[in-house]
Amino acid sequence: MEVSWLSESTEAQSRAQAKAPGQAQVQAQTAVVRREIALQDVGEATALFGPLNRNLNVIREVLPVELRLRGDRLLLEGPKRDVERTERLLEKLRELIAGHHMPDTRDVRYLAEQIKAEQDVEGVLTDVIQYTRWGEPIRPKTAGQSRYVRAIQEREIVFAIGPSGTGKTYLAVAMAIHFLKKGRVGRLILTRPAVEAGEELGFLPGDIHAKVSPYLRPLYDALYDMIPGDEVQRYLESGRIEVAPLAYMRGRTLNNSFIILDEAQNTTTGQMKMFLTRLGLNSRAVITGDVTQIDLERGRSGLVEVPRILAGIDEIAFIYLEKADVVRHPLVKKIIDAYEKAEATQAQERSE
């Protein structure tokens, strides 16, 4: 990106230098500056700012910078710190466009808010980890999701803890398929505790798949999003992909495998220990769950206990996702907020 300074008040700089060091730094950051950015062409400007300049309007809402588009030139004017943040945002948006991802207003707002909060947005919306079966790229869409993906790449066991809609299971399955197709593991194992059935599955009709399919449906949904149905069936028949309830993991050693334990908040401490000790050679595990949605009738959740027990082990990562990482309908964030407020109010009333 070609950037040129247009002006910065030398008088303001002189006054800032005469002040105490702390005051000078603050004044330097709030001094009004102007910069000019050369865009490649009008086409890039259209992609950056969206139809009817909607993306440009979002930038103006989040960052107190005046932006004026003059052909293939963009003029920025505002406090120095905010102008620098806007430049960083524009660099990120151009990176997305170069990767054939056209940013929409939701992308722009999220990135602008994260950059304004001085958050790291490396890899967000740019790192493609897998493709859906209809060719759509699967990318981490938030800073939390990007940390999660990096942790899976680097650590042997990763815990992802956070509310619904943060992509915990979907990204884990995407990474597992990536590892499987790259030959880094020989099989993919997906498991969940069948709490609703009390894991007394023998009383249900049908074979193992008929018994547990309703409880494992979210895992199948993610699989079928990323792999054609006939290919999934071949993987299942050959054993390269296995979907089973947690109870069927007992007594096994899982070598050369990528193992995902979903809905881990519904494991007991004993079940969590059992699962983690199944890990064999050249294997890795991802454990996902939401500690606000525990369905256990007896005992403490193994997912609640495990951060304290396993703290300090370098090969294990704990990634905490938040409502800012929710990528479902925007209304989901509002619902999570409402429940958090209600729960906080109830907790305060109980303590009084």
C-alpha positions in Angstrom: 0.0 0.0 0.0 1.5 3.3 -1.0 1.1 5.8 1.8 2.3 9.4 1.9 2.1 12.0 4.6 0.3 15.1 3.6 0.8 17.2 6.7 1.3 17.2 10.4 1.4 20.4 12.4 5.1 21.2 13.2 3.8 23.7 15.8 1.9 20.9 17.5 5.1 18.9 17.5 7.1 21.7 19.0 4.5 22.2 21.8 4.5 18.5 22.4 8.3 18.3 22.8 8.1 21.2 25.4 5.7 19.2 27.5 6.6 16.5 30.0 7.4 13.1 28.3 4.0 11.5 29.2 2.0 14.6 28.0 4.1 14.8 24.8 3.3 11.2 24.0 -0.4 11.7 24.5 -0.4 14.9 22.5 1.5 13.2 19.7 -1.1 10.5 19.5 -4.0 12.9 19.4 -2.5 15.4 17.0 -4.5 15.6 13.8 -2.7 14.2 10.8 -3.6 13.6 7.1 -2.4 10.8 4.9 -3.0 9.8 1.4 -3.3 6.1 0.2 -3.0 5.1 -3.4 -5.3 2.3 -4.4 -4.6 0.1 -7.4 -7.7 1.1 -9.3 -11.4 1.9 -9.0 -12.1 -1.9 -8.8 -10.1 -2.3 -5.7 -11.8 0.8 -4.1 -15.2 -0.8 -4.9 -14.2 -4.1 -3.3 -12.7 -2.3 -0.2 -15.7 -0.1 0.5 -18.5 -2.3 -0.7 -21.7 -1.4 -2.6 -22.9 2.2 -1.9 -19.8 2.6 0.3 -21.3 0.6 3.1 -17.9 -0.7 4.3 -16.5 2.8 4.3 -19.4 4.0 6.5 -18.8 1.2 9.0 -15.1 2.3 9.3 -16.2 5.9 9.9 -18.6 4.7 12.7 -15.9 2.7 14.5 -12.8 4.8 14.0 -13.0 8.7 14.4 -11.2 9.3 11.1 -12.5 11.3 8.1 -12.1 9.3 4.9 -12.6 10.8 1.4 -12.3 8.8 -1.8 -11.0 10.7 -4.8 -10.8 8.3 -7.8 -8.0 5.9 -6.9 -6.8 8.0 -3.9 -8.1 7.7 -0.4 -7.5 10.7 2.0 -7.4 10.0 5.8 -7.6 12.7 8.4 -7.9 12.4 12.2 -6.0 11.7 15.4 -2.6 10.1 14.6 -3.4 6.9 16.5 -6.7 6.4 14.8 -5.3 7.1 11.3 -2.6 4.4 12.0 -5.3 2.0 13.0 -7.3 2.8 9.9 -4.2 2.1 7.8 -3.8 -1.2 9.5 -7.5 -2.1 8.9 -7.2 -1.2 5.2 -4.1 -3.3 4.8 -6.0 -6.2 6.4 -9.0 -5.7 4.0 -6.6 -5.6 1.0 -5.1 -8.9 2.2 -8.6 -10.4 2.2 -9.4 -9.2 -1.3 -6.0 -10.5 -2.6 -7.2 -13.9 -1.2 -10.4 -13.6 -3.1 -12.5 -12.9 0.0 -14.8 -9.9 -0.5 -15.3 -8.3 3.0 -18.8 -7.4 3.9 -20.0 -5.0 6.6 -19.9 -7.6 9.3 -16.2 -8.5 8.5 -15.3 -4.8 8.4 -17.0 -4.0 11.7 -15.4 -6.9 13.5 -11.9 -6.2 12.2 -12.3 -2.4 12.9 -13.4 -3.1 16.5 -10.6 -5.6 17.1 -7.9 -3.2 15.7 -9.3 -0.3 17.7 -9.0 -2.5 20.8 -5.3 -3.3 19.8 -6.1 -7.0 19.2 -4.1 -9.3 16.9 -6.0 -10.1 13.8 -3.3 -12.1 12.1 -4.9 -15.1 10.3 -8.5 -13.8 10.8 -10.5 -14.4 7.7 -7.3 -15.1 5.7 -6.1 -18.5 6.7 -8.0 -21.1 4.7 -8.0 -24.4 6.6 -10.4 -26.5 4.6 -13.2 -26.2 1.9 -16.8 -27.2 2.1 -17.9 -29.8 -0.4 -19.5 -27.0 -2.5 -16.1 -25.1 -2.6 -16.6 -22.4 0.0 -13.4 -21.8 2.0 -13.5 -22.4 5.8 -11.5 -19.7 7.6 -11.2 -18.6 11.3 -13.5 -15.6 11.4 -12.4 -14.1 14.7 -9.2 -13.5 16.7 -10.3 -16.2 19.2 -11.0 -18.7 16.4 -7.6 -17.9 14.9 -5.9 -18.7 18.2 -7.8 -21.9 18.4 -6.7 -23.0 14.9 -3.1 -22.2 15.7 -3.3 -24.1 18.9 -4.6 -27.2 17.1 -1.6 -27.0 14.7 0.9 -26.6 17.5 -0.3 -28.6 20.5 -1.2 -32.3 21.0 -4.2 -31.7 23.2 -6.4 -28.6 22.8 -9.4 -27.6 24.9 -11.9 -25.2 23.4 -14.3 -23.7 26.0 -16.9 -21.2 25.0 -20.6 -20.5 24.2 -22.6 -22.0 21.4 -21.9 -20.6 17.9 -18.2 -19.9 18.4 -17.2 -22.6 15.9 -15.6 -25.0 18.4 -16.9 -28.2 16.8 -17.0 -27.1 13.2 -13.4 -25.8 13.2 -12.2 -28.9 15.0 -13.7 -31.1 12.4 -12.3 -28.9 9.6 -8.8 -29.2 11.1 -9.2 -33.0 11.6 -10.1 -33.5 7.9 -7.2 -31.3 6.9 -4.8 -33.6 9.0 -6.4 -36.7 7.6 -6.2 -35.6 3.9 -2.6 -34.4 4.4 -1.7 -37.9 5.8 -0.6 -36.5 9.2 -3.0 -39.0 10.9 -4.5 -42.2 9.7 -8.0 -41.8 11.0 -10.5 -39.4 12.5 -12.5 -40.3 15.6 -15.5 -38.2 16.7 -17.2 -38.8 20.0 -19.7 -37.3 22.5 -21.2 -38.3 25.8 -24.7 -39.5 25.1 -26.0 -37.9 28.3 -29.7 -37.8 27.1 -29.6 -41.6 26.9 -27.7 -42.0 30.1 -25.2 -43.9 28.0 -27.4 -47.0 28.6 -27.6 -47.5 24.9 -28.2 -51.2 24.9 -31.9 -50.8 25.5 -32.3 -48.7 22.4 -33.3 -50.5 19.1 -30.9 -51.0 16.2 -27.2 -51.4 15.8 -24.6 -49.0 17.3 -25.1 -46.3 14.6 -28.9 -46.4 14.9 -28.6 -46.1 18.7 -26.3 -43.1 18.8 -26.9 -41.2 15.6 -29.4 -38.7 17.2 -26.8 -37.7 19.8 -23.9 -37.5 17.2 -25.9 -35.6 14.5 -23.9 -32.3 14.9 -20.7 -34.2 14.2 -22.2 -35.8 11.1 -23.5 -32.4 10.0 -20.0 -31.0 10.0 -18.6 -34.0 8.2 -21.2 -33.8 5.4 -20.5 -30.1 5.0 -16.9 -30.8 4.1 -16.9 -34.2 2.4 -19.4 -35.6 -0.2 -21.8 -38.1 1.2 -20.5 -41.1 -0.7 -17.0 -40.3 0.4 -18.1 -40.0 4.0 -19.7 -43.4 3.7 -16.5 -45.0 2.3 -14.5 -43.4 5.2 -16.9 -44.8 7.7 -16.9 -48.3 6.2 -13.1 -48.4 6.0 -12.8 -47.2 9.6 -10.8 -44.1 8.6 -13.6 -42.0 10.2 -15.3 -43.3 13.3 -18.2 -41.7 15.1 -19.1 -43.3 18.4 -20.3 -42.4 21.9 -17.8 -41.8 24.6 -18.6 -45.0 26.4 -17.1 -47.0 23.5 -13.7 -45.3 24.0 -13.0 -47.2 27.2 -10.1 -49.7 27.1 -8.8 -48.5 23.8 -5.4 -47.0 22.7 -5.9 -44.6 19.8 -2.7 -44.4 17.8 -2.2 -42.2 14.6 -5.6 -40.6 15.2 -7.2 -37.2 15.4 -9.8 -37.4 18.1 -12.5 -34.9 18.9 -14.5 -35.0 22.1 -17.6 -32.8 21.7 -20.0 -31.6 24.4 -17.3 -32.3 27.0 -19.1 -30.3 29.7 -21.2 -33.5 30.0 -18.4 -35.7 31.0 -17.6 -36.6 34.6 -14.1 -36.1 35.9 -13.6 -39.9 35.6 -14.8 -39.9 32.0 -12.5 -37.0 31.1 -9.5 -38.9 32.6 -10.5 -42.0 30.7 -10.8 -40.1 27.4 -7.5 -38.3 27.8 -5.6 -41.4 28.6 -6.7 -43.1 25.3 -4.2 -40.9 23.4 -1.7 -43.0 21.5 1.4 -42.4 19.5 1.2 -39.8 16.7 -2.3 -38.7 17.9 -3.8 -35.5 19.0 -7.1 -34.6 20.6 -9.4 -31.6 20.6 -12.0 -31.3 23.4 -14.8 -28.8 23.1 -17.6 -27.7 25.4 -19.7 -25.0 27.0 -19.5 -25.0 30.8 -22.8 -23.0 30.9 -24.7 -25.9 29.4 -24.0 -28.8 31.7 -26.7 -31.6 31.6 -25.1 -33.9 34.2 -27.5 -35.0 36.9 -24.7 -36.3 39.2 -21.0 -35.4 39.7 -18.9 -32.4 38.7 -18.2 -31.7 35.0 -14.8 -33.0 33.9 -14.5 -29.9 31.7 -14.8 -27.7 34.7 -12.2 -29.6 36.7 -9.6 -30.2 34.0 -8.0 -26.7 33.6 -7.0 -26.8 37.3 -5.7 -30.4 37.0 -3.7 -30.1 33.8 -2.5 -26.5 34.2 1.2 -26.0 33.3 1.6 -28.9 30.8 3.2 -27.4 27.7 1.7 -29.8 25.2 -1.8 -28.9 26.3 -3.6 -25.6 25.3 -6.7 -24.1 26.8 -8.5 -21.7 24.4 -11.4 -19.7 25.8 -13.8 -18.4 23.2 -16.2 -15.6 24.1 -19.4 -14.1 22.7 -17.3 -11.9 20.5 -16.3 -15.1 18.7 -19.9 -16.1 17.9 -20.4 -16.4 14.2 -24.0 -17.4 14.0 -26.9 -15.0 13.5 -26.1 -11.6 15.3 -29.1 -12.2 17.5 -27.3 -15.1 19.1 -24.8 -12.7 20.8 -27.8 -10.7 22.2 -29.3 -13.9 23.5 -26.1 -14.9 25.2 -25.8 -11.4 26.7 -29.4 -11.6 28.1 -28.8 -15.0 29.7 -25.5 -13.8 31.2 -27.2 -10.8 32.8 -30.0 -13.0 34.1 -27.6 -15.5 35.6 -25.6 -12.7 37.2 -28.7 -11.2 38.7 -29.8 -14.6 40.1 -26.3 -15.1 41.6 -26.4 -11.7 43.3 -29.9 -12.4 44.7 -28.7 -15.8 46.1 -25.7 -14.2 47.8 -27.8 -11.5 49.5 
